[in-house]
Amino acid sequence: MDVKVFDNDTEAGKYAFELIKQGMDNGAKVLGLATGSTPVTMYQAMVNSDVDFSNMTSINLDEYVGMAPDNDQSYRYFMQSHLFDKKPFKETFVPNGLAKDPEEETKRYNKVIADHPIDIQVLGIGRNGHIGFNEPGSPFDAETRKVPLTQNTIDANARFFANKDDVPRYAYSMGIGSIMKSKKILLLAFGENKADAVQKMIEGPVTNDVPASILQKHPDVVVILDKASASKLSQK
């Protein structure tokens, strides 16, 4: 793992975008993208650039089950408002939260990933070490599937909803096996509340108790941190 530490999330986001731009200059065509507050500064850097994404394809990690794409808490809505409406891509894929048959939807999404091998995958990390919605205990060889969210994740997401009963309990998530097939991975983490997970991911044993720890086995991972999220690493 190549670990980079920045003064703040704005500088870190700009650096992540520079790596994406370098990848595109070297022929990258497919980006795996993440949602949540962590990649926002990277998306801002993308939007503020003069880079043309109209020949690029994006594949998102996950989507809430039961969530309509025009719901302002859906991940499709997030991606449209933060990136796609401002920087059009050739194709954009997000799981369909309203799919009637979860098994068919996961098959469809696994075929999307197989047909569009991911050149650069962007990840965040949960406080419990999850990547995508691959919670602790997730198998390292899994593909896209419908997953129950842990109480830890439900509690973390509750701040986005007016009523805690509205917080989704299930999501479609790209599996760790699919994530690990990406040619390059950029993992971003900011804030002191991510410091424990970051330390375990980088310096702890590889265990599915900390799903992100499997990234130690990937040949090309850049971990992009601010000082707070790096604060518990033995080598800062």
Wavefront OBJ file of the C-alpha trace (Angstrom):
o trace
v 0.000 0.000 0.000
v 1.180 3.481 -0.884
v 0.001 5.752 1.948
v -0.287 9.509 1.333
v -1.181 11.937 4.146
v -2.457 15.479 3.491
v -3.256 18.461 5.687
v -6.947 18.350 4.820
v -9.583 16.614 2.726
v -9.519 19.279 0.012
v -5.851 18.666 -0.774
v -6.423 14.921 -0.537
v -9.353 15.078 -2.941
v -7.309 17.045 -5.461
v -4.551 14.435 -5.264
v -7.040 11.597 -5.820
v -8.321 13.385 -8.916
v -4.742 13.829 -10.189
v -4.300 10.043 -9.975
v -7.527 9.533 -11.921
v -6.368 12.022 -14.558
v -3.015 10.215 -14.854
v -4.884 6.942 -15.258
v -7.062 8.410 -17.998
v -3.959 9.733 -19.766
v -2.642 6.155 -19.672
v -5.808 4.675 -21.164
v -8.180 4.116 -18.243
v -11.781 3.999 -19.461
v -13.772 2.651 -16.487
v -13.980 4.223 -13.028
v -15.481 2.481 -10.026
v -17.054 5.196 -7.885
v -18.168 5.604 -4.280
v -20.682 7.829 -2.493
v -20.802 9.420 0.944
v -19.073 12.518 2.287
v -15.526 11.190 1.784
v -15.162 11.470 -2.028
v -16.953 14.829 -2.291
v -13.748 16.898 -2.472
v -12.474 14.585 -5.223
v -15.715 15.054 -7.178
v -15.413 18.827 -6.695
v -11.920 18.690 -8.195
v -13.265 16.673 -11.137
v -16.113 19.131 -11.723
v -13.817 22.161 -11.484
v -11.347 20.707 -13.990
v -11.353 21.003 -17.763
v -11.131 17.215 -18.140
v -13.679 15.652 -20.506
v -15.309 12.475 -19.142
v -17.641 11.889 -22.093
v -15.734 8.778 -23.183
v -15.627 7.330 -19.649
v -17.788 4.677 -18.027
v -18.549 4.646 -14.292
v -19.730 1.775 -12.101
v -20.905 2.579 -8.606
v -20.291 0.359 -5.616
v -23.761 0.223 -4.127
v -27.329 1.434 -3.724
v -29.981 1.139 -1.028
v -32.631 -1.517 -1.603
v -36.078 0.062 -2.022
v -34.722 3.531 -2.817
v -35.962 5.302 -5.960
v -33.252 6.969 -8.069
v -34.904 10.389 -7.666
v -34.980 10.123 -3.850
v -32.473 12.636 -2.519
v -30.952 9.943 -0.261
v -30.352 7.476 -3.099
v -26.836 6.974 -4.383
v -27.977 7.562 -7.969
v -29.234 11.002 -6.883
v -25.947 11.665 -5.065
v -23.883 10.833 -8.138
v -26.066 12.915 -10.456
v -25.929 15.982 -8.212
v -22.238 15.762 -7.301
v -20.779 14.688 -10.644
v -22.791 13.404 -13.591
v -25.083 16.422 -14.086
v -21.996 18.640 -14.254
v -19.558 16.258 -15.987
v -21.396 13.833 -18.297
v -19.998 10.321 -18.717
v -20.571 7.997 -21.677
v -22.265 5.427 -19.418
v -23.053 5.403 -15.693
v -24.114 2.312 -13.769
v -25.684 2.244 -10.292
v -27.635 -0.737 -8.905
v -31.398 -0.413 -9.288
v -32.785 -0.022 -5.761
v -36.331 -0.655 -7.035
v -35.535 -3.921 -8.847
v -38.385 -6.389 -8.326
v -36.094 -9.446 -8.287
v -32.926 -9.021 -6.190
v -31.327 -12.126 -7.676
v -31.823 -10.882 -11.240
v -30.523 -7.429 -10.298
v -27.317 -8.827 -8.797
v -26.794 -11.016 -11.874
v -27.304 -7.972 -14.106
v -24.822 -5.906 -12.135
v -22.196 -8.628 -12.055
v -22.454 -8.788 -15.856
v -22.002 -4.988 -16.045
v -18.768 -5.339 -14.051
v -17.591 -8.301 -16.134
v -18.289 -6.415 -19.382
v -16.539 -3.237 -18.147
v -13.400 -4.220 -16.183
v -12.670 -1.449 -13.683
v -9.430 0.443 -14.259
v -9.533 2.634 -11.129
v -11.779 1.904 -8.146
v -12.460 4.654 -5.579
v -13.308 3.497 -2.056
v -14.135 4.965 1.309
v -13.965 2.977 4.532
v -16.572 2.576 7.253
v -15.788 2.951 10.923
v -16.089 -0.834 11.198
v -13.717 -1.383 8.272
v -16.343 -2.007 5.607
v -15.758 -1.182 1.945
v -18.835 -0.699 -0.185
v -21.453 -2.318 2.029
v -19.250 -5.349 2.630
v -19.670 -5.468 6.384
v -17.438 -7.429 8.813
v -17.685 -11.142 8.059
v -18.204 -10.612 4.322
v -16.468 -13.252 2.173
v -13.417 -12.020 0.310
v -14.521 -13.712 -2.953
v -18.074 -12.289 -3.074
v -19.620 -10.622 -6.118
v -22.534 -8.161 -6.114
v -25.292 -9.214 -3.736
v -28.087 -7.946 -1.524
v -26.708 -7.417 1.966
v -28.212 -6.557 5.367
v -26.647 -3.471 6.911
v -25.191 -3.712 10.399
v -26.601 -1.617 13.233
v -23.298 0.289 13.224
v -23.848 1.338 9.604
v -27.563 2.042 10.106
v -26.693 4.310 13.050
v -24.002 6.087 11.004
v -26.496 6.690 8.162
v -29.322 7.876 10.440
v -28.057 11.468 10.360
v -29.123 11.699 6.703
v -32.779 10.825 7.409
v -35.512 12.796 9.178
v -36.806 9.628 10.848
v -34.544 6.773 11.940
v -37.209 4.305 10.786
v -36.621 5.543 7.230
v -32.984 4.405 7.215
v -32.640 1.485 4.757
v -31.825 -1.920 6.224
v -30.522 -3.527 3.013
v -28.341 -2.519 0.095
v -27.013 -3.920 -3.151
v -23.239 -3.920 -2.928
v -20.389 -4.807 -5.240
v -18.557 -7.670 -3.530
v -14.976 -7.704 -2.305
v -14.031 -10.227 -4.992
v -15.178 -7.781 -7.682
v -13.455 -4.821 -5.997
v -10.172 -6.749 -5.872
v -10.261 -7.302 -9.652
v -9.900 -3.547 -10.225
v -6.516 -2.678 -11.728
v -5.882 0.201 -9.308
v -7.624 1.162 -6.055
v -7.760 4.574 -4.388
v -9.030 4.451 -0.803
v -9.848 7.802 0.804
v -10.430 8.311 4.535
v -10.793 11.533 6.484
v -11.405 12.394 10.131
v -10.476 11.012 13.522
v -13.476 8.662 13.552
v -11.833 6.683 10.726
v -8.407 6.402 12.411
v -9.038 3.002 14.054
v -10.315 1.448 10.828
v -7.404 2.902 8.839
v -4.844 1.543 11.313
v -6.391 -1.948 11.241
v -6.645 -1.903 7.437
v -2.979 -1.000 6.938
v -1.173 -2.475 9.951
v -3.485 -5.207 11.239
v -3.887 -8.800 10.078
v -5.845 -9.624 6.919
v -9.193 -10.728 8.308
v -12.786 -10.423 7.179
v -13.489 -8.926 10.604
v -11.933 -5.834 8.944
v -13.028 -6.198 5.298
v -10.716 -3.421 4.039
v -7.667 -5.330 5.313
v -7.828 -7.514 2.180
v -6.514 -4.503 0.264
v -3.079 -5.409 1.661
v -3.171 -8.220 -0.918
v -3.894 -5.975 -3.914
v -0.894 -5.028 -6.097
v -1.777 -1.343 -6.612
v -3.514 0.513 -3.762
v -3.061 4.173 -2.849
v -4.453 5.145 0.573
v -5.204 8.890 0.694
v -5.628 10.279 4.215
v -5.795 13.491 6.169
v -3.746 13.870 9.353
v -6.656 12.937 11.611
v -7.414 9.621 9.894
v -3.676 8.795 9.864
v -3.210 9.636 13.544
v -3.089 6.029 14.809
v -0.623 4.688 12.260
v 2.750 3.702 13.701
v 4.523 5.257 10.678
v 2.870 8.603 9.944
l 1 2 3 4 5 6 7 8 9 10 11 12 13 14 15 16 17 18 19 20 21 22 23 24 25 26 27 28 29 30 31 32 33 34 35 36 37 38 39 40 41 42 43 44 45 46 47 48 49 50 51 52 53 54 55 56 57 58 59 60 61 62 63 64 65 66 67 68 69 70 71 72 73 74 75 76 77 78 79 80 81 82 83 84 85 86 87 88 89 90 91 92 93 94 95 96 97 98 99 100 101 102 103 104 105 106 107 108 109 110 111 112 113 114 115 116 117 118 119 120 121 122 123 124 125 126 127 128 129 130 131 132 133 134 135 136 137 138 139 140 141 142 143 144 145 146 147 148 149 150 151 152 153 154 155 156 157 158 159 160 161 162 163 164 165 166 167 168 169 170 171 172 173 174 175 176 177 178 179 180 181 182 183 184 185 186 187 188 189 190 191 192 193 194 195 196 197 198 199 200 201 202 203 204 205 206 207 208 209 210 211 212 213 214 215 216 217 218 219 220 221 222 223 224 225 226 227 228 229 230 231 232 233 234 235 236
